[in-house]
Amino acid sequence: MDDTFDAGAGGILRQPRAVWATAGASVVAFMGIGLVDPILPSIARGLDATAGQVSLLFTSYFLITAVAMLLTGFVSSRVGGRKTLLLGLAFVVVFAGLAGTSGTVGQLVGFRAGWGLGNALFVSTALAVIVGAAAGGSAAAILLYESALGLGMACGPLLGAVLGNISWRYPFFGTATLMAVGFLCITAFLKEQPKPARRTSVLDPIRALGHGGLASAAASAFFYNYTFFTVLAFTPFVLNMTPYRSGAVFFAWGVLLALFSVVVAPRLQRRFGSLRVLGGSLVLLAADVLVLGYGGHTAAVVCTVLSGAFIGVNNTVYTELALGVSDAPRPVASAGYNFVRWFAAAAAPYFAPKIEEWTDVHVPFVVAAVTAVLGALVVLVRRNALTRDAEALETAHAAEDSVTAFAN
């Protein structure tokens, strides 16, 4: 992976149109995650809801996304990757549009759940499609996918702020429109991908988690994602800024996320090794969220932005571990890994406001710091299994990538 970015156009940039179409739609899909960040307080005021009720927008979204991960391989192995992508996009277009028409917070939460189903079908399949169709093998594909994630995370809050300053409903309509464009691009440029030789069952991702390396990566990512989504879903209420200001903060956060995931992480991995980089980044993230929770307003803004750097590094390393440590097919391993970690993404937005109600505004960040440290401890305790399993599979995956590159 480490030389792919340095290879420049020969690595990440020279890709078929189908890959760019899928990556472009992925940007919009990831925009939908952070889209509501700057407008959470506006939604609460517009629908006369509490912070805890509005945070359920994340909980319903990621809870459905987690469960739907068990269905993605089942669906795509039967109808094909292209049709699965289009089905996911269609769900997002419909439910994002409906979200903008919501009259109550309950309706909005329900529509976000439908949106989460579409997002699960799209995002997990998009990674598999990009890995399968990208020139340069899985290394270039992962960097391209992480680039789409970072760009989407950066632009989502910005779009939410610009449109949300007019009305909290407009960002939802904007997302539906952009995903409709993505639907047309996938239709035009992506040919149907070869179906797997064996159909995937709903239980295959669960069975894949029986592999020690993948289970360890998923467990560590579970704790990390609790920290990640405490920052993403709870911090806007702590900052209590206008949509424009909040959008600017999370745009800067997303820029750091993209830069560190695509440019910095590979260089750190080359120098120090993936597991050392991951463990160190998790510990630094824990320190960052502690200062975020206990510092003044300026410190909270700075630490929110800075957390994007650590999150970007973590995202890249975790994605590589999930795809490279297991002997299961990559789409199956990815589904099992995501099934576990998205439950934490659903839990954090729900529990952070509750913890604040039970204690004070600082304690949710203490909990987030603890979960980041727990993620690092899992990496430390299971480092031998993670390293051994990854090295054992490296040759097999390299051969798989060679076949894929030849076919492309």
N, C-alpha and C positions, 0 to 999 in steps of 0.2 A: 504494500500500500504506500510505503513511504516515498517512493520515487515517482509515484503517479502524478502528483501535483507538479513536481519539478519538471516532468516531461512536457508540461505546457500543453500546446495544442495537440501534440501527439497522444496525450493521455486523456485529459478530461474534456477537452473542447471539441475534438473531432468525433462527433457522434451522429448516428442516423437521425433523420427527422422524427422518426417514431419515438426515439429516446427524448428528444427535446420537447415534443408534444406532451409526453407523459410527465417529464420534469416540470414543464410549465404549469400543467394542471395540478401537480403536487404543490407548487408554490402557493396556489390559491387555496388548496386544501389545508395547508398549514397556516395560512393567513386566518382561517376560520377559528383556530385555537385561541389566538391572542386578540382577535377582533373585538371581543366584548370587554377587554381589559380597561380601556379608557372610559367606557360608558357604563361600567357597573354602577357607580353612584347615580348616574342619570336614569338608568333603568329602575333602580330602587325608588327614586323620586317619582318617575313617570307612572309606575305601577303600584305605588304606595306599599312597597315591600321592604323587609329588613335586609341587612347585609347577608345574614344566614340564608334567607330565602333566595336572594339573587345568586349567591354562590352555588346554589343547586344547578345553575346553568352548566357549570363545569361537571358537577357530580353526575347528573343524568347523562350528559354527553359521553363522559369517559366510562361510566358503568356499562352503558350499552356497547360502547366501543370494545371494552374488555371481553364481554361475553360474545360479541360478534366475531372476535378473532378466531373462535372455534369453528365459525361457519365459512370463513373466507376461503380456506383451502378446499373445503367440501364443495363450495360453489364453483370456484375457478377451475378445479380439476374436472368438472363436468361440463361447464359451458365455455370454458376458455378464459384466458386473462383479459382479452379485449372486451368481451361482453360483461365480465365482472366489473371492470373499470367503469364502463358506461352505466351499469346498473347503480354502482355507488355514486357516480356523478349525478344521476337522475334523482336519487334519494336526497342528495344535498341540495340540489336546485329547488326541489319541491318543499322540503322542510325549512330551508333557510328563508325562502319566500314566505311561508306560513308564519315563521317566527316573527317577521316584521309586522304581521297583522294581529299579533296577540293582544288580548284585552286584559288578561290577568297574568300574574307571574306563573301560575300553574300551567296555563296554556303554553307559555314561553318555555318552561322547563320540559314539557312534553314534546314540543317541536324540536328542541335541542336533542332530545333522546333519539328521535328519528334521524336527525342530522348526524348523530354519532354512528348510527348503523351504516349510513351511506359512507361516512368517512372511513370506517373500519374496512368496508369492502374495497374502497379505493386505495387507501394508503398502503395496506399490507400487500395488495396485488401490484401496486405501482413499483414498490421496491423489487419484487420478484421480476417484473417486466423489465425494469431498467437493468438489473443484474444480468438478465438473460439476453438483452438486446444491445447492451453497451459495448462499444469498441474499447479494448484495453482490459477486459476481464472485470472481476468483481471489485478490484481496488478503485478503478476509475468510476465504476458504478456507485460505490458507496460514497465517494467524494461528491459526485454529482447529486446524489440523493440528499446528503447532508447540506450541500449548497442550497438546494430547494427548500429544505427545512429552515435553514438560517434566514434565507431571503423572505420566506413566508412569515416567520416569526417576527422579523423586523418590520415588514410592510403591513402586517395585520393590525397592530395597534395604531399605525399612522392612518390607515384607511378608516379604522374605527373612530379615530379622533376627528378627522376631516368631515366625514359623513355624520358622525354622532353629534357634532356641534350644531347641526341643523335639526336633527331629531334622532333619538336613540333607535328608531325603526330603520333608518336608511342604511346602516351598515349591513343589516340582514338582507335587504333588497340588493345591495351592491354585491354581496357575496354570491347570491343566487344568479345574478347576471354574469359575473366572472366565471362561475362554474359552468354555466350554459355555454360560454365561449370555449372552455376547456373540453366540454362534451363534443363540440363541433370539431375541435382540433384532433381529439382522439379518433373520432369517426373518420376524419379525412386522412390522417397520416399513419395510424397504427394498424398494421395487418394482424390478423389473428395469430397468436403465438401457439406453438405446438403444445398439445395437452400432455400432461404427465403420463408415463406408461401405466401407472397405477393410480386409481382414484383415491383421493384423500378422504378419510372418514372424519366425523366430528371429534372423535376421541384421539386421533393421531397427535395433535399438538400436546395433549395431556400426557400421552405415552412418551413423547419426545422429552418431556421434563423429567423422565426417569433417568436421563443421562446426567451424571454428576456435574459435568462442566456447565451444561446449559442451565441446570437447576441453580447452580451457584451464581451464574451471571444474572439470572432472572431474580433471584432473591436479593442480590446486591442492588439491582436496578429498581426493585420495589421500594426499598428504603430511600434510594436517591430520588425517585419520582415524587415521593411524599414531600421532600424538601423543595424540589423543582416547582411543584404546583402550589405549595404554600406561597412561594414568591410570586408566582404568576396570578393566582386567584385572590389572595388575601391582601397583598401589598397595596393594590389600588385604594382600598378603604383606609389604610394607614396613611398613605400619602395625601389623600383627600384633595386632589387637584382638579382643575378644569380638564375637560376632555383633551384640549390641545396640549396642555402641559403634561398630562399623564401619557398621552400618545407620544410626545417627544421623548419622555423618559424611557418608555418601552421600545421605541424605535432605536434609541442608542443601545439599549440592552440587546435588541435583536441583531444589530450590526456587530457588536462584540461576539455574540453567539455564532454568527456566520463566519466571522474572521477566524475565531479560535477553532472552530470545528473543521474548517477546510484548510487553513494555512498553518496555524500554530500547532494543532494536535499532532499532525504527522511528523513534524520536526521534533517535538518533544518525545514522541514514541521512538523515533530513530535513535535519539540520544540516551534515553533513560529506560525504555521498555514500556509496553502498554500498561502492565499492572502497576508499576511504580507511578506512572503518570496518573492513572485513574485514582489510586489511593491518595496520592498527594493532592489532587484536585478536589476530591471529596472532603478532605480535611480543611482545605482552604475555603471551600464553599460553606462548611459549618461555621468557621470563624466569621465569614462575611455576613451570614444571616443573623448571627448573634449581635454584631455591630448594627445591622439594619434594625433589629428589634429594640435595642437599648440606646442607640444614638439619637441625636436630634433630627430635625426634618432634613437638613442638608446631608447629614450622614446617611439617612435612609435613602435619599435619592441617589447618592454616589454608590452605595452598596447594592442598590437594585440594579443599576447599570453594570457594575463590576461583576455581579453574579452571572451575567451573560457569558463572560469569558470562561468561567469554570463549567457552566452548563454546556457550552459549546464543546469543550474538550471531552467532557463526560459522554455526551451524546455520540460522538464519533467512536470512542473506544468501546462503549457498550454495543453499538451496532455491529462493530467488527467481531466482538466476542460472540454475540448471538448468532451471527452467520458463520463463524469459523470454528466454534468450539464443539459443535455437535455433529454426530454422524448421521443425523436425520436430514432429509432434503431441506434446502434452505427455506423455502416457503413454510414448511411445517415447523422448523425450528423457530423461525421468526414469529409465527402465530402463537406458539407456546410461550415464548419469551414475552411477547406483547400482552398476552392474556394475563400474565402475572403482574407486569409492571403497571398496566393501565388501571388496575384496581386501586393502586396507591394514588394515581392521578384523580380518581373519583373520590377517594377518602379525604384527601387534604383540603379541598375546598369546603367540604362539609364540616370537618372537625375543627379547622382553624377558627372560624367564627364562634363555634360552640366553646372551645377552650378559652377564648377571650371572654365570653359571657360568664364562664365559671370562675375565671381568675382575673387576668388583666391583659392588655394588648401586647405585653412583652412575651408571655409564656408560649404562644403559638410559634414564635421564632426559636425559642429554646427547644421545643419539641422538634422543629425542623432541623436544628443543628444536630440534635441527638440522632435523628434518622440518617443524616448524611454520614456521621461517624460510624453508625452501624453498617452502612453500605461499605465503607472502607474496611471495617473489621471482617466482613464476609470475604472481601478480596484478599485480605491478609491471611485469614485462616485457610481459605481454599486455593491459595495461589499455586500450589504444586499441581493440583488437579487441573486448574484452568490452563496452566502453562503446558503440562504434559499432553492434555487432550488437544490443545490447539496445535502443538507441534506435530502430533500424530496425524492430524487431518490436513496439515498444510500442503503436503504433496498431492493428496487426492483432490483438494480444491484447486490447486494450480493446474492439474491435468484437466479438470472440468472447465476451468477458464480458458485453457488453450483450445479445447474443442469449441467452446462458445465463440471465441474470437475468430477461429477459422471459419465457422458457419456464417459469421457476420461479414 
